[in-house]
Amino acid sequence: MEPISLEVALASFTETWSPRIVTTVNDYDVRVAKVDGEHVWHVHDHTDEFFLVLDGELHISLREAAGERTVVLPRGSVFTVPRGTEHKPYAPAPAAILVFEPTGTLTVGDHYEDLPDHVDATTGHELT
Ligand code: NI
């Protein structure tokens, strides 16, 4: 195992909404992704999902019991989407994020709405 530069990891691919696994912690993956535009409404039934914004700005829309709201995360912000909460990430401009979630977690959750072509349904790709 060697240290991994997130900057180098992010420079190694161009696809958006297609996370790379940079390391694992016990049963969790640390993944980085380039993001731009809309993701898709989805829900993770069994796990919370942690977001850290590395660059740019990420919006996450949430459908909660009280209604729908959107949280805005500037660079350097963290947010955890609770398990069972329907959510849709959105980046108004190219941005980079780090997500921390159990290994095997699908980017589009256990249930999702119509999957656009630009969204990769994956459990994360290896860094190359
Ligand atoms: Ni999610």
Backbone and ligand atoms as CSV (ligand in chain L), in Angstrom:
chain,resi,resn,atom,element,x,y,z
A,1,MET,N,N,0.838,-1.199,0.000
A,1,MET,CA,C,0.000,0.000,0.000
A,1,MET,C,C,0.877,1.255,0.000
A,2,GLU,N,N,0.530,2.170,-0.870
A,2,GLU,CA,C,1.257,3.434,-0.967
A,2,GLU,C,C,0.253,4.572,-0.820
A,3,PRO,N,N,0.711,5.739,-0.407
A,3,PRO,CA,C,-0.193,6.895,-0.338
A,3,PRO,C,C,-0.784,7.188,-1.712
A,4,ILE,N,N,-1.994,7.694,-1.708
A,4,ILE,CA,C,-2.681,8.008,-2.960
A,4,ILE,C,C,-3.052,9.488,-2.962
A,5,SER,N,N,-2.608,10.161,-4.002
A,5,SER,CA,C,-2.969,11.569,-4.172
A,5,SER,C,C,-4.347,11.643,-4.818
A,6,LEU,N,N,-5.275,12.323,-4.158
A,6,LEU,CA,C,-6.613,12.453,-4.741
A,6,LEU,C,C,-6.550,13.243,-6.040
A,7,GLU,N,N,-5.627,14.188,-6.090
A,7,GLU,CA,C,-5.458,14.985,-7.303
A,7,GLU,C,C,-5.043,14.083,-8.475
A,8,VAL,N,N,-4.083,13.204,-8.216
A,8,VAL,CA,C,-3.632,12.276,-9.254
A,8,VAL,C,C,-4.752,11.298,-9.606
A,9,ALA,N,N,-5.452,10.812,-8.586
A,9,ALA,CA,C,-6.566,9.875,-8.837
A,9,ALA,C,C,-7.610,10.524,-9.737
A,10,LEU,N,N,-7.946,11.770,-9.444
A,10,LEU,CA,C,-8.975,12.463,-10.237
A,10,LEU,C,C,-8.491,12.755,-11.652
A,11,ALA,N,N,-7.191,12.923,-11.802
A,11,ALA,CA,C,-6.641,13.222,-13.131
A,11,ALA,C,C,-6.546,11.972,-14.005
A,12,SER,N,N,-6.795,10.794,-13.410
A,12,SER,CA,C,-6.587,9.537,-14.143
A,12,SER,C,C,-7.809,9.106,-14.957
A,13,PHE,N,N,-8.904,9.859,-14.873
A,13,PHE,CA,C,-10.099,9.492,-15.644
A,13,PHE,C,C,-10.886,10.753,-15.956
A,14,THR,N,N,-11.809,10.624,-16.913
A,14,THR,CA,C,-12.568,11.798,-17.345
A,14,THR,C,C,-14.076,11.646,-17.160
A,15,GLU,N,N,-14.553,10.418,-17.011
A,15,GLU,CA,C,-15.996,10.185,-16.949
A,15,GLU,C,C,-16.615,10.841,-15.717
A,16,THR,N,N,-17.806,11.401,-15.905
A,16,THR,CA,C,-18.532,11.956,-14.762
A,16,THR,C,C,-19.506,10.903,-14.211
A,17,TRP,N,N,-19.846,11.083,-12.945
A,17,TRP,CA,C,-20.765,10.173,-12.244
A,17,TRP,C,C,-20.314,8.725,-12.378
A,18,SER,N,N,-19.002,8.504,-12.282
A,18,SER,CA,C,-18.432,7.166,-12.440
A,18,SER,C,C,-17.281,7.011,-11.451
A,19,PRO,N,N,-17.597,6.709,-10.186
A,19,PRO,CA,C,-16.613,6.778,-9.104
A,19,PRO,C,C,-15.467,5.777,-9.230
A,20,ARG,N,N,-14.304,6.202,-8.761
A,20,ARG,CA,C,-13.129,5.335,-8.635
A,20,ARG,C,C,-12.892,5.072,-7.152
A,21,ILE,N,N,-12.545,3.807,-6.854
A,21,ILE,CA,C,-12.258,3.425,-5.470
A,21,ILE,C,C,-10.792,3.734,-5.188
A,22,VAL,N,N,-10.541,4.655,-4.258
A,22,VAL,CA,C,-9.148,5.014,-3.986
A,22,VAL,C,C,-8.553,4.197,-2.844
A,23,THR,N,N,-9.379,3.786,-1.903
A,23,THR,CA,C,-8.908,2.907,-0.829
A,23,THR,C,C,-10.129,2.339,-0.119
A,24,THR,N,N,-9.883,1.391,0.765
A,24,THR,CA,C,-10.976,0.828,1.556
A,24,THR,C,C,-10.623,0.962,3.031
A,25,VAL,N,N,-11.652,1.066,3.851
A,25,VAL,CA,C,-11.507,1.156,5.307
A,25,VAL,C,C,-12.452,0.131,5.905
A,26,ASN,N,N,-11.927,-0.949,6.459
A,26,ASN,CA,C,-12.785,-2.058,6.907
A,26,ASN,C,C,-13.712,-2.454,5.762
A,27,ASP,N,N,-15.010,-2.330,5.947
A,27,ASP,CA,C,-15.946,-2.751,4.902
A,27,ASP,C,C,-16.419,-1.590,4.034
A,28,TYR,N,N,-15.698,-0.477,4.098
A,28,TYR,CA,C,-16.124,0.717,3.370
A,28,TYR,C,C,-15.161,1.074,2.245
A,29,ASP,N,N,-15.719,1.657,1.198
A,29,ASP,CA,C,-14.909,2.222,0.122
A,29,ASP,C,C,-14.797,3.727,0.301
A,30,VAL,N,N,-13.633,4.250,-0.015
A,30,VAL,CA,C,-13.469,5.685,-0.230
A,30,VAL,C,C,-13.398,5.849,-1.746
A,31,ARG,N,N,-14.346,6.573,-2.298
A,31,ARG,CA,C,-14.419,6.729,-3.753
A,31,ARG,C,C,-14.364,8.203,-4.115
A,32,VAL,N,N,-13.763,8.489,-5.244
A,32,VAL,CA,C,-13.801,9.858,-5.761
A,32,VAL,C,C,-14.533,9.838,-7.096
A,33,ALA,N,N,-15.217,10.931,-7.387
A,33,ALA,CA,C,-15.942,11.028,-8.652
A,33,ALA,C,C,-15.901,12.453,-9.163
A,34,LYS,N,N,-15.876,12.547,-10.486
A,34,LYS,CA,C,-16.117,13.827,-11.138
A,34,LYS,C,C,-17.614,13.907,-11.382
A,35,VAL,N,N,-18.174,15.059,-11.151
A,35,VAL,CA,C,-19.622,15.191,-11.298
A,35,VAL,C,C,-19.942,16.460,-12.070
A,36,ASP,N,N,-21.038,16.404,-12.811
A,36,ASP,CA,C,-21.468,17.567,-13.594
A,36,ASP,C,C,-22.902,17.316,-14.016
A,37,GLY,N,N,-23.764,18.266,-13.748
A,37,GLY,CA,C,-25.162,18.099,-14.119
A,37,GLY,C,C,-25.899,17.187,-13.150
A,38,GLU,N,N,-26.972,16.595,-13.633
A,38,GLU,CA,C,-27.876,15.841,-12.771
A,38,GLU,C,C,-27.466,14.379,-12.607
A,39,HIS,N,N,-27.601,13.891,-11.411
A,39,HIS,CA,C,-27.529,12.449,-11.197
A,39,HIS,C,C,-28.958,11.934,-11.334
A,40,VAL,N,N,-29.409,11.060,-10.469
A,40,VAL,CA,C,-30.738,10.475,-10.616
A,40,VAL,C,C,-31.327,10.292,-9.213
A,41,TRP,N,N,-32.630,10.454,-9.095
A,41,TRP,CA,C,-33.279,10.165,-7.809
A,41,TRP,C,C,-33.080,8.698,-7.482
A,42,HIS,N,N,-32.589,8.420,-6.257
A,42,HIS,CA,C,-32.412,7.028,-5.850
A,42,HIS,C,C,-32.382,6.953,-4.333
A,43,VAL,N,N,-32.424,5.722,-3.837
A,43,VAL,CA,C,-32.419,5.531,-2.389
A,43,VAL,C,C,-31.576,4.313,-2.033
A,44,HIS,N,N,-30.831,4.443,-0.935
A,44,HIS,CA,C,-30.086,3.309,-0.385
A,44,HIS,C,C,-30.859,2.830,0.842
A,45,ASP,N,N,-31.405,1.634,0.744
A,45,ASP,CA,C,-32.275,1.147,1.827
A,45,ASP,C,C,-31.505,0.869,3.117
A,46,HIS,N,N,-30.227,0.454,2.977
A,46,HIS,CA,C,-29.542,-0.100,4.146
A,46,HIS,C,C,-28.308,0.674,4.586
A,47,THR,N,N,-28.009,1.775,3.918
A,47,THR,CA,C,-26.799,2.473,4.338
A,47,THR,C,C,-26.913,3.986,4.196
A,48,ASP,N,N,-26.293,4.684,5.129
A,48,ASP,CA,C,-26.084,6.121,4.978
A,48,ASP,C,C,-25.032,6.309,3.881
A,49,GLU,N,N,-24.945,7.532,3.343
A,49,GLU,CA,C,-23.966,7.825,2.299
A,49,GLU,C,C,-23.313,9.166,2.616
A,50,PHE,N,N,-21.984,9.131,2.754
A,50,PHE,CA,C,-21.220,10.315,3.149
A,50,PHE,C,C,-20.636,10.993,1.917
A,51,PHE,N,N,-20.790,12.310,1.834
A,51,PHE,CA,C,-20.238,13.108,0.736
A,51,PHE,C,C,-19.278,14.151,1.281
A,52,LEU,N,N,-18.158,14.328,0.605
A,52,LEU,CA,C,-17.224,15.424,0.867
A,52,LEU,C,C,-16.958,16.094,-0.476
A,53,VAL,N,N,-17.143,17.376,-0.543
A,53,VAL,CA,C,-16.915,18.093,-1.798
A,53,VAL,C,C,-15.454,18.527,-1.863
A,54,LEU,N,N,-14.741,17.989,-2.853
A,54,LEU,CA,C,-13.311,18.282,-3.016
A,54,LEU,C,C,-13.090,19.535,-3.844
A,55,ASP,N,N,-13.981,19.738,-4.804
A,55,ASP,CA,C,-13.817,20.877,-5.701
A,55,ASP,C,C,-15.185,21.247,-6.264
A,56,GLY,N,N,-15.428,22.538,-6.429
A,56,GLY,CA,C,-16.719,22.974,-6.965
A,56,GLY,C,C,-17.814,22.918,-5.910
A,57,GLU,N,N,-19.016,22.685,-6.363
A,57,GLU,CA,C,-20.182,22.744,-5.476
A,57,GLU,C,C,-21.140,21.607,-5.827
A,58,LEU,N,N,-21.650,20.962,-4.807
A,58,LEU,CA,C,-22.615,19.879,-5.011
A,58,LEU,C,C,-23.934,20.240,-4.337
A,59,HIS,N,N,-25.015,20.022,-5.062
A,59,HIS,CA,C,-26.352,20.165,-4.490
A,59,HIS,C,C,-26.914,18.756,-4.317
A,60,ILE,N,N,-27.600,18.533,-3.220
A,60,ILE,CA,C,-28.268,17.242,-3.046
A,60,ILE,C,C,-29.727,17.510,-2.692
A,61,SER,N,N,-30.612,17.101,-3.576
A,61,SER,CA,C,-32.037,17.206,-3.281
A,61,SER,C,C,-32.454,15.983,-2.475
A,62,LEU,N,N,-33.334,16.229,-1.516
A,62,LEU,CA,C,-33.754,15.184,-0.583
A,62,LEU,C,C,-35.273,15.159,-0.505
A,63,ARG,N,N,-35.843,13.979,-0.533
A,63,ARG,CA,C,-37.280,13.837,-0.293
A,63,ARG,C,C,-37.452,13.291,1.117
A,64,GLU,N,N,-37.852,14.183,2.015
A,64,GLU,CA,C,-37.978,13.831,3.422
A,64,GLU,C,C,-39.452,13.830,3.808
A,65,ALA,N,N,-39.739,13.354,5.012
A,65,ALA,CA,C,-41.124,13.286,5.471
A,65,ALA,C,C,-41.776,14.667,5.392
A,66,ALA,N,N,-41.006,15.706,5.694
A,66,ALA,CA,C,-41.547,17.067,5.708
A,66,ALA,C,C,-41.651,17.677,4.310
A,67,GLY,N,N,-41.147,16.982,3.304
A,67,GLY,CA,C,-41.191,17.508,1.942
A,67,GLY,C,C,-39.832,17.458,1.288
A,68,GLU,N,N,-39.730,18.116,0.142
A,68,GLU,CA,C,-38.485,18.079,-0.614
A,68,GLU,C,C,-37.655,19.321,-0.289
A,69,ARG,N,N,-36.354,19.138,-0.159
A,69,ARG,CA,C,-35.446,20.276,0.018
A,69,ARG,C,C,-34.127,19.949,-0.658
A,70,THR,N,N,-33.330,20.990,-0.865
A,70,THR,CA,C,-32.018,20.801,-1.481
A,70,THR,C,C,-30.966,21.413,-0.575
A,71,VAL,N,N,-29.949,20.632,-0.258
A,71,VAL,CA,C,-28.824,21.170,0.497
A,71,VAL,C,C,-27.716,21.521,-0.490
A,72,VAL,N,N,-27.007,22.612,-0.206
A,72,VAL,CA,C,-25.927,23.067,-1.073
A,72,VAL,C,C,-24.612,22.906,-0.322
A,73,LEU,N,N,-23.681,22.203,-0.931
A,73,LEU,CA,C,-22.393,21.920,-0.300
A,73,LEU,C,C,-21.285,22.586,-1.101
A,74,PRO,N,N,-20.747,23.682,-0.587
A,74,PRO,CA,C,-19.568,24.257,-1.234
A,74,PRO,C,C,-18.349,23.366,-0.987
A,75,ARG,N,N,-17.292,23.640,-1.735
A,75,ARG,CA,C,-16.029,22.920,-1.563
A,75,ARG,C,C,-15.640,22.847,-0.081
A,76,GLY,N,N,-15.251,21.655,0.349
A,76,GLY,CA,C,-14.824,21.481,1.729
A,76,GLY,C,C,-15.939,21.097,2.669
A,77,SER,N,N,-17.163,20.959,2.144
A,77,SER,CA,C,-18.303,20.610,2.999
A,77,SER,C,C,-18.554,19.109,2.998
A,78,VAL,N,N,-19.103,18.639,4.100
A,78,VAL,CA,C,-19.510,17.240,4.183
A,78,VAL,C,C,-21.000,17.170,4.471
A,79,PHE,N,N,-21.595,16.077,4.040
A,79,PHE,CA,C,-23.016,15.841,4.304
A,79,PHE,C,C,-23.248,14.346,4.251
A,80,THR,N,N,-24.102,13.856,5.144
A,80,THR,CA,C,-24.467,12.446,5.117
A,80,THR,C,C,-25.944,12.309,4.797
A,81,VAL,N,N,-26.238,11.585,3.745
A,81,VAL,CA,C,-27.633,11.272,3.405
A,81,VAL,C,C,-28.015,10.037,4.227
A,82,PRO,N,N,-29.052,10.157,5.051
A,82,PRO,CA,C,-29.432,9.001,5.870
A,82,PRO,C,C,-30.004,7.860,5.021
A,83,ARG,N,N,-29.793,6.655,5.462
A,83,ARG,CA,C,-30.358,5.493,4.756
A,83,ARG,C,C,-31.860,5.681,4.598
A,84,GLY,N,N,-32.369,5.203,3.482
A,84,GLY,CA,C,-33.810,5.259,3.272
A,84,GLY,C,C,-34.323,6.596,2.778
A,85,THR,N,N,-33.440,7.570,2.628
A,85,THR,CA,C,-33.863,8.895,2.151
A,85,THR,C,C,-33.590,9.012,0.655
A,86,GLU,N,N,-34.652,9.264,-0.108
A,86,GLU,CA,C,-34.486,9.434,-1.546
A,86,GLU,C,C,-33.695,10.719,-1.792
A,87,HIS,N,N,-32.728,10.653,-2.688
A,87,HIS,CA,C,-31.873,11.819,-2.930
A,87,HIS,C,C,-31.422,11.869,-4.379
A,88,LYS,N,N,-31.089,13.096,-4.812
A,88,LYS,CA,C,-30.561,13.288,-6.173
A,88,LYS,C,C,-29.462,14.332,-6.132
A,89,PRO,N,N,-28.216,13.915,-6.317
A,89,PRO,CA,C,-27.122,14.882,-6.407
A,89,PRO,C,C,-27.185,15.649,-7.732
A,90,TYR,N,N,-26.679,16.862,-7.679
A,90,TYR,CA,C,-26.663,17.719,-8.864
A,90,TYR,C,C,-25.485,18.676,-8.740
A,91,ALA,N,N,-24.725,18.814,-9.817
A,91,ALA,CA,C,-23.618,19.772,-9.815
A,91,ALA,C,C,-23.875,20.806,-10.904
A,92,PRO,N,N,-23.991,22.088,-10.542
A,92,PRO,CA,C,-24.278,23.124,-11.530
A,92,PRO,C,C,-23.114,23.355,-12.495
A,93,ALA,N,N,-21.929,22.882,-12.135
A,93,ALA,CA,C,-20.727,23.025,-12.967
A,93,ALA,C,C,-19.809,21.853,-12.599
A,94,PRO,N,N,-18.791,21.579,-13.415
A,94,PRO,CA,C,-17.906,20.457,-13.083
A,94,PRO,C,C,-17.363,20.565,-11.650
A,95,ALA,N,N,-17.423,19.455,-10.926
A,95,ALA,CA,C,-17.007,19.422,-9.529
A,95,ALA,C,C,-16.419,18.046,-9.240
A,96,ALA,N,N,-15.824,17.912,-8.064
A,96,ALA,CA,C,-15.260,16.621,-7.661
A,96,ALA,C,C,-15.696,16.320,-6.237
A,97,ILE,N,N,-16.059,15.064,-6.003
A,97,ILE,CA,C,-16.530,14.672,-4.680
A,97,ILE,C,C,-15.829,13.405,-4.219
A,98,LEU,N,N,-15.862,13.215,-2.904
A,98,LEU,CA,C,-15.419,11.965,-2.296
A,98,LEU,C,C,-16.637,11.382,-1.590
A,99,VAL,N,N,-16.876,10.106,-1.790
A,99,VAL,CA,C,-17.970,9.442,-1.073
A,99,VAL,C,C,-17.405,8.281,-0.269
A,100,PHE,N,N,-18.053,8.035,0.847
A,100,PHE,CA,C,-17.619,6.988,1.771
A,100,PHE,C,C,-18.844,6.147,2.083
A,101,GLU,N,N,-18.788,4.890,1.678
A,101,GLU,CA,C,-19.969,4.040,1.843
A,101,GLU,C,C,-19.545,2.584,1.786
A,102,PRO,N,N,-20.408,1.676,2.265
A,102,PRO,CA,C,-20.000,0.270,2.319
A,102,PRO,C,C,-19.612,-0.266,0.939
A,103,THR,N,N,-18.560,-1.066,0.894
A,103,THR,CA,C,-18.144,-1.727,-0.340
A,103,THR,C,C,-19.339,-2.453,-0.954
A,104,GLY,N,N,-19.510,-2.277,-2.266
A,104,GLY,CA,C,-20.625,-2.932,-2.932
A,104,GLY,C,C,-21.847,-2.050,-3.085
A,105,THR,N,N,-21.827,-0.873,-2.455
A,105,THR,CA,C,-22.964,0.038,-2.586
A,105,THR,C,C,-23.063,0.540,-4.026
A,106,LEU,N,N,-24.229,0.401,-4.609
A,106,LEU,CA,C,-24.451,0.832,-5.985
A,106,LEU,C,C,-24.705,2.340,-6.011
A,107,THR,N,N,-24.084,3.019,-6.980
A,107,THR,CA,C,-24.223,4.483,-7.067
A,107,THR,C,C,-25.669,4.927,-7.212
A,108,VAL,N,N,-26.486,4.062,-7.791
A,108,VAL,CA,C,-27.875,4.454,-8.022
A,108,VAL,C,C,-28.814,3.840,-6.986
A,109,GLY,N,N,-28.227,3.264,-5.935
A,109,GLY,CA,C,-29.025,2.785,-4.829
A,109,GLY,C,C,-29.770,1.492,-5.129
A,110,ASP,N,N,-30.744,1.199,-4.269
A,110,ASP,CA,C,-31.525,-0.019,-4.406
A,110,ASP,C,C,-32.750,0.209,-5.280
A,111,HIS,N,N,-33.173,1.446,-5.372
A,111,HIS,CA,C,-34.285,1.817,-6.253
A,111,HIS,C,C,-33.935,3.150,-6.886
A,112,TYR,N,N,-34.244,3.300,-8.168
A,112,TYR,CA,C,-33.967,4.571,-8.816
A,112,TYR,C,C,-34.967,4.840,-9.923
A,113,GLU,N,N,-35.056,6.112,-10.263
A,113,GLU,CA,C,-35.918,6.512,-11.362
A,113,GLU,C,C,-35.166,6.312,-12.675
A,114,ASP,N,N,-35.784,6.638,-13.792
A,114,ASP,CA,C,-35.207,6.414,-15.124
A,114,ASP,C,C,-33.738,6.805,-15.158
A,115,LEU,N,N,-32.909,5.876,-15.627
A,115,LEU,CA,C,-31.470,6.079,-15.614
A,115,LEU,C,C,-31.008,6.760,-16.900
A,116,PRO,N,N,-30.514,8.002,-16.796
A,116,PRO,CA,C,-30.007,8.657,-18.006
A,116,PRO,C,C,-28.689,8.017,-18.453
A,117,ASP,N,N,-28.349,8.166,-19.717
A,117,ASP,CA,C,-27.144,7.554,-20.279
A,117,ASP,C,C,-25.863,8.027,-19.594
A,118,HIS,N,N,-25.880,9.281,-19.099
A,118,HIS,CA,C,-24.637,9.825,-18.551
A,118,HIS,C,C,-24.372,9.388,-17.110
A,119,VAL,N,N,-25.269,8.574,-16.548
A,119,VAL,CA,C,-25.067,8.113,-15.174
A,119,VAL,C,C,-24.647,6.644,-15.200
A,120,ASP,N,N,-23.505,6.369,-14.579
A,120,ASP,CA,C,-22.951,5.026,-14.526
A,120,ASP,C,C,-23.501,4.317,-13.288
A,121,ALA,N,N,-24.235,3.222,-13.498
A,121,ALA,CA,C,-24.718,2.418,-12.362
A,121,ALA,C,C,-23.618,1.437,-12.010
A,122,THR,N,N,-22.896,1.718,-10.931
A,122,THR,CA,C,-21.695,0.930,-10.629
A,122,THR,C,C,-21.467,0.864,-9.115
A,123,THR,N,N,-20.700,-0.134,-8.696
A,123,THR,CA,C,-20.265,-0.182,-7.307
A,123,THR,C,C,-18.876,0.435,-7.179
A,124,GLY,N,N,-18.453,1.154,-8.214
A,124,GLY,CA,C,-17.150,1.826,-8.193
A,124,GLY,C,C,-16.150,1.046,-9.035
A,125,HIS,N,N,-15.282,1.784,-9.725
A,125,HIS,CA,C,-14.255,1.163,-10.558
A,125,HIS,C,C,-12.907,1.246,-9.852
A,126,GLU,N,N,-12.035,0.285,-10.189
A,126,GLU,CA,C,-10.673,0.346,-9.654
A,126,GLU,C,C,-9.939,1.517,-10.280
A,127,LEU,N,N,-9.017,2.077,-9.534
A,127,LEU,CA,C,-8.129,3.100,-10.102
A,127,LEU,C,C,-7.142,2.407,-11.027
A,128,THR,N,N,-6.850,3.037,-12.146
A,128,THR,CA,C,-5.848,2.424,-13.030
A,128,THR,C,C,-4.706,3.409,-13.251
L,1,NI,NI,NI,-26.780,7.794,-3.233
